[in-house]
Amino acid sequence: MPHAVETQSLTRIFRPKKKKEGSVVTALDSVDLRIERGELFGVLGPNGAGKTTLLKILSTLLLPTSGKAYVAGLDVEKDLTAVRERINMVSGGEISGYGLLTVRENLWMFSQFYGIKSKEAHARIEELLARFGLSSKAKAKVRTLSTGERQKMNVIRGFVTNPEIVFLDEPTLGLDVNAARAVRDFVMDWVQSDRNRTVLLTTHYMMEADELCDRIAIIDGGKILACDTPNNLKKTVKMNTTLTLSVYGLGGINGFDNIPGLNSYTSYKDVESGTTKLRFVLEDESCVSEIVSEVVSKGSRIMSLQKTEPTLEDVFIKLVGRGLA
């Protein structure tokens, strides 16, 4: 079975029509990428990194300057119609649909562009409206929807055609916490319910990428800088894990020195509250249980425990040299 997405030396160069209008911009520079079926694949990069250009080429909205791109084993240039039958795309913040039509009418209209039988289309629409809590808005005009409701409708539009591959370009951009959570939960459930389904997600939210994605590609200046699972990417950052405990009634700090995997530790006693804050620098996280056991054995009560470790943001800054903002 072919890859869900494959690119070979994919390049896109934008040239100004006139010399005075600006310089040549290389949006994608020899990008090689393989995304397996069943993956929820993320692309992280700052503004202008090439994320949206990549999605536009894969969704047949833009032609590459050179190189090849295949979606579901089909050439995006030669098999344009066949590719479009298998995909859909949703962008965050887009204004989609006709304001004079109702939510249900808009979704039905989009389903007909893909030739879905009316009975099947209506069943899918009702199921998805219920999933996103929009059943009560089915007869509402699109122009009356809030930003969050409109984006939920856009997401439904992207999935109502039951595509094999969905491209999501910052789908939670500008949404409140609850609306963003609803979108993330649905996307994860949709992929996991059928391992032939694939999602390619671009996002500005590190937490979102970490939570959702099986693998992540970090892109900047049109080049893929790294591609791996979130955990493996974090391991590339040389940063010690720290464990911070707030304990009550600590009898003493002896006994920690001989714990294997513990690099160092410090303590600070808050006389007013009667608690002690212990900070451990770990070489091996397997020693956490021994540290906790040692604290408890001293008759102490653990009030709070916090572990810090490298994040995707640390990886991103290391590779790109700056944050996403």
C-alpha positions as semicolon CSV with decimal commas, in nm:
position;residue;x (nm);y (nm);z (nm)
1;M;0,000;0,000;0,000
2;P;0,142;0,343;-0,093
3;H;0,224;0,607;0,164
4;A;-0,053;0,850;0,255
5;V;0,182;1,133;0,157
6;E;0,523;1,129;-0,004
7;T;0,735;1,413;-0,136
8;Q;1,062;1,389;-0,325
9;S;1,285;1,698;-0,345
10;L;0,968;1,908;-0,339
11;T;1,049;2,270;-0,416
12;R;0,832;2,578;-0,458
13;I;0,980;2,912;-0,560
14;F;0,781;3,234;-0,585
15;R;0,916;3,482;-0,836
16;P;0,792;3,840;-0,859
17;K;0,627;3,936;-1,187
18;K;0,844;4,244;-1,197
19;K;1,190;4,298;-1,048
20;K;1,070;4,600;-0,853
21;E;0,798;4,398;-0,677
22;G;1,036;4,204;-0,452
23;S;1,288;3,925;-0,441
24;V;1,265;3,555;-0,521
25;V;1,128;3,350;-0,230
26;T;1,197;2,980;-0,186
27;A;0,897;2,861;0,016
28;L;0,993;2,492;-0,001
29;D;1,349;2,373;-0,056
30;S;1,395;2,007;-0,161
31;V;1,154;1,865;0,096
32;D;1,158;1,486;0,136
33;L;0,874;1,356;0,349
34;R;0,686;1,031;0,404
35;I;0,365;1,005;0,602
36;E;0,221;0,661;0,666
37;R;-0,146;0,573;0,653
38;G;-0,306;0,594;0,995
39;E;-0,070;0,865;1,116
40;L;-0,166;1,191;1,276
41;F;0,132;1,386;1,147
42;G;0,221;1,737;1,261
43;V;0,419;2,016;1,099
44;L;0,561;2,290;1,323
45;G;0,725;2,605;1,196
46;P;0,727;2,983;1,234
47;N;0,534;3,212;1,002
48;G;0,673;3,191;0,650
49;A;0,842;2,855;0,712
50;G;0,657;2,682;0,426
51;K;0,381;2,497;0,614
52;T;0,085;2,637;0,424
53;T;0,268;2,612;0,090
54;L;0,325;2,242;0,158
55;L;-0,042;2,184;0,234
56;K;-0,154;2,378;-0,074
57;I;0,063;2,162;-0,299
58;L;-0,055;1,839;-0,138
59;S;-0,419;1,949;-0,168
60;T;-0,368;2,039;-0,539
61;L;-0,422;2,413;-0,485
62;L;-0,066;2,500;-0,590
63;L;0,182;2,344;-0,830
64;P;0,540;2,268;-0,725
65;T;0,827;2,438;-0,905
66;S;1,018;2,108;-0,909
67;G;1,021;1,772;-0,737
68;K;0,734;1,533;-0,684
69;A;0,442;1,502;-0,443
70;Y;0,217;1,199;-0,406
71;V;-0,105;1,172;-0,205
72;A;-0,254;0,823;-0,158
73;G;-0,001;0,711;-0,417
74;L;-0,130;0,959;-0,676
75;D;0,073;1,234;-0,842
76;V;-0,073;1,571;-0,736
77;E;0,003;1,715;-1,080
78;K;-0,100;1,431;-1,309
79;D;-0,384;1,282;-1,102
80;L;-0,538;1,602;-0,971
81;T;-0,903;1,491;-0,986
82;A;-0,837;1,151;-0,829
83;V;-0,642;1,316;-0,545
84;R;-0,925;1,560;-0,472
85;E;-1,172;1,274;-0,442
86;R;-0,969;1,131;-0,153
87;I;-0,885;1,440;0,048
88;N;-1,028;1,742;0,223
89;M;-0,878;2,049;0,385
90;V;-0,974;2,277;0,674
91;S;-0,800;2,603;0,761
92;G;-0,831;2,794;1,086
93;G;-0,990;3,137;1,070
94;E;-1,129;3,082;0,721
95;I;-1,467;3,224;0,620
96;S;-1,640;2,927;0,464
97;G;-1,997;2,874;0,351
98;Y;-2,275;3,097;0,231
99;G;-2,416;3,330;0,494
100;L;-2,769;3,318;0,353
101;L;-2,784;2,939;0,386
102;T;-2,834;2,749;0,710
103;V;-2,565;2,534;0,866
104;R;-2,735;2,216;0,747
105;E;-2,784;2,354;0,394
106;N;-2,418;2,453;0,368
107;L;-2,295;2,113;0,481
108;W;-2,531;1,932;0,245
109;M;-2,415;2,151;-0,045
110;F;-2,048;2,068;0,021
111;S;-2,130;1,698;0,042
112;Q;-2,289;1,715;-0,301
113;F;-1,969;1,854;-0,453
114;Y;-1,825;1,510;-0,374
115;G;-2,123;1,320;-0,512
116;I;-2,234;1,172;-0,180
117;K;-2,586;1,030;-0,189
118;S;-2,833;1,256;-0,009
119;K;-2,946;0,996;0,244
120;E;-2,589;0,916;0,342
121;A;-2,493;1,283;0,349
122;H;-2,782;1,378;0,577
123;A;-2,697;1,095;0,817
124;R;-2,333;1,206;0,839
125;I;-2,432;1,570;0,884
126;E;-2,667;1,495;1,172
127;E;-2,410;1,272;1,341
128;L;-2,137;1,535;1,317
129;L;-2,362;1,820;1,424
130;A;-2,446;1,622;1,736
131;R;-2,080;1,540;1,799
132;F;-1,986;1,909;1,792
133;G;-2,292;2,029;1,985
134;L;-2,431;2,215;1,686
135;S;-2,763;2,031;1,640
136;S;-2,951;2,330;1,779
137;K;-2,779;2,550;1,518
138;A;-2,866;2,331;1,218
139;K;-3,134;2,573;1,095
140;A;-2,940;2,889;1,184
141;K;-2,800;3,108;0,908
142;V;-2,423;3,079;0,890
143;R;-2,382;3,455;0,921
144;T;-2,533;3,440;1,272
145;L;-2,279;3,194;1,408
146;S;-2,007;3,283;1,653
147;T;-1,642;3,235;1,555
148;G;-1,619;2,905;1,742
149;E;-1,945;2,774;1,593
150;R;-1,837;2,871;1,244
151;Q;-1,505;2,690;1,281
152;K;-1,680;2,380;1,413
153;M;-1,896;2,388;1,101
154;N;-1,581;2,420;0,888
155;V;-1,435;2,113;1,057
156;I;-1,756;1,919;0,994
157;R;-1,742;2,025;0,629
158;G;-1,391;1,879;0,606
159;F;-1,493;1,541;0,744
160;V;-1,849;1,498;0,614
161;T;-1,714;1,367;0,282
162;N;-1,539;1,080;0,470
163;P;-1,198;1,149;0,309
164;E;-0,896;0,922;0,332
165;I;-0,661;1,210;0,411
166;V;-0,740;1,543;0,576
167;F;-0,513;1,848;0,578
168;L;-0,570;2,073;0,880
169;D;-0,403;2,412;0,863
170;E;-0,412;2,556;1,216
171;P;-0,772;2,434;1,273
172;T;-0,797;2,567;1,632
173;L;-0,661;2,915;1,555
174;G;-0,850;3,174;1,758
175;L;-1,084;2,925;1,925
176;D;-1,166;2,926;2,295
177;V;-1,049;2,640;2,515
178;N;-1,370;2,436;2,489
179;A;-1,406;2,469;2,113
180;A;-1,039;2,382;2,058
181;R;-1,072;2,077;2,282
182;A;-1,378;1,959;2,088
183;V;-1,185;1,982;1,760
184;R;-0,878;1,802;1,897
185;D;-1,083;1,521;2,053
186;F;-1,274;1,464;1,732
187;V;-0,963;1,459;1,513
188;M;-0,792;1,206;1,739
189;D;-1,101;0,982;1,752
190;W;-1,147;1,005;1,375
191;V;-0,796;0,879;1,301
192;Q;-0,798;0,608;1,566
193;S;-1,132;0,466;1,451
194;D;-0,989;0,365;1,112
195;R;-0,616;0,308;1,060
196;N;-0,645;0,387;0,690
197;R;-0,731;0,747;0,776
198;T;-0,456;1,007;0,788
199;V;-0,433;1,366;0,914
200;L;-0,161;1,619;0,837
201;L;-0,182;1,901;1,089
202;T;-0,006;2,236;1,099
203;T;-0,032;2,424;1,426
204;H;0,121;2,708;1,624
205;Y;0,039;2,537;1,952
206;M;0,319;2,316;2,090
207;M;0,085;2,148;2,337
208;E;-0,154;2,059;2,057
209;A;0,120;1,899;1,849
210;D;0,257;1,711;2,149
211;E;-0,086;1,582;2,249
212;L;-0,212;1,479;1,905
213;C;0,073;1,383;1,677
214;D;0,239;1,046;1,621
215;R;0,529;1,223;1,449
216;I;0,624;1,585;1,396
217;A;0,830;1,758;1,130
218;I;0,990;2,090;1,223
219;I;1,028;2,318;0,922
220;D;1,198;2,654;0,875
221;G;1,311;2,838;0,565
222;G;1,140;2,576;0,350
223;K;1,359;2,294;0,487
224;I;1,272;2,003;0,717
225;L;1,506;2,039;1,016
226;A;1,390;1,732;1,207
227;C;1,122;1,464;1,189
228;D;1,042;1,213;1,463
229;T;0,802;1,128;1,745
230;P;0,749;1,400;2,007
231;N;0,934;1,196;2,271
232;N;1,232;1,127;2,046
233;L;1,254;1,493;1,948
234;K;1,264;1,592;2,315
235;K;1,546;1,347;2,377
236;T;1,765;1,545;2,137
237;V;1,769;1,833;2,385
238;K;2,042;1,787;2,643
239;M;1,854;1,899;2,947
240;N;1,835;1,731;3,286
241;T;1,497;1,633;3,424
242;T;1,422;1,793;3,761
243;L;1,190;1,670;4,034
244;T;1,059;1,919;4,288
245;L;0,886;1,801;4,606
246;S;0,716;2,006;4,874
247;V;0,709;1,794;5,190
248;Y;0,583;1,841;5,545
249;G;0,764;1,715;5,853
250;L;1,095;1,622;5,692
251;G;1,326;1,480;5,959
252;G;1,649;1,525;5,763
253;I;1,799;1,521;5,417
254;N;2,043;1,235;5,467
255;G;1,988;0,921;5,265
256;F;1,957;1,066;4,915
257;D;2,329;1,059;4,826
258;N;2,344;0,692;4,740
259;I;2,040;0,676;4,513
260;P;2,152;0,562;4,162
261;G;2,057;0,801;3,884
262;L;2,042;1,109;4,108
263;N;2,279;1,384;3,997
264;S;2,233;1,634;4,280
265;Y;1,974;1,780;4,515
266;T;1,907;2,091;4,718
267;S;1,665;2,173;4,999
268;Y;1,496;2,486;5,126
269;K;1,296;2,498;5,449
270;D;1,001;2,734;5,483
271;V;0,986;2,789;5,860
272;E;0,651;2,969;5,851
273;S;0,464;2,687;5,672
274;G;0,672;2,405;5,816
275;T;0,737;2,259;5,472
276;T;1,060;2,178;5,293
277;K;1,112;2,213;4,920
278;L;1,343;1,949;4,774
279;R;1,480;1,986;4,423
280;F;1,644;1,683;4,261
281;V;1,838;1,688;3,933
282;L;1,799;1,347;3,769
283;E;2,027;1,162;3,534
284;D;1,784;0,870;3,515
285;E;1,411;0,906;3,579
286;S;1,394;0,553;3,720
287;C;1,520;0,692;4,053
288;V;1,198;0,889;4,115
289;S;1,034;0,600;4,301
290;E;1,338;0,562;4,527
291;I;1,339;0,933;4,609
292;V;0,970;0,925;4,700
293;S;1,022;0,610;4,911
294;E;1,311;0,774;5,097
295;V;1,101;1,084;5,174
296;V;0,810;0,873;5,300
297;S;1,041;0,654;5,508
298;K;1,143;0,967;5,703
299;G;0,783;1,008;5,818
300;S;0,723;1,302;5,585
301;R;0,405;1,384;5,397
302;I;0,438;1,490;5,033
303;M;0,230;1,802;4,970
304;S;0,313;1,843;4,600
305;L;0,529;1,687;4,331
306;Q;0,636;1,839;4,002
307;K;0,862;1,700;3,732
308;T;1,008;1,918;3,458
309;E;1,168;1,785;3,142
310;P;1,253;1,907;2,792
311;T;0,952;2,027;2,590
312;L;0,876;2,056;2,221
313;E;0,934;2,428;2,258
314;D;1,290;2,357;2,378
315;V;1,344;2,140;2,070
316;F;1,197;2,404;1,842
317;I;1,412;2,685;1,980
318;K;1,722;2,466;1,959
319;L;1,659;2,393;1,588
320;V;1,506;2,719;1,469
321;G;1,678;2,962;1,703
322;R;1,357;3,134;1,805
323;G;1,004;3,061;1,923
324;L;0,688;3,037;1,713
325;A;0,574;3,391;1,786
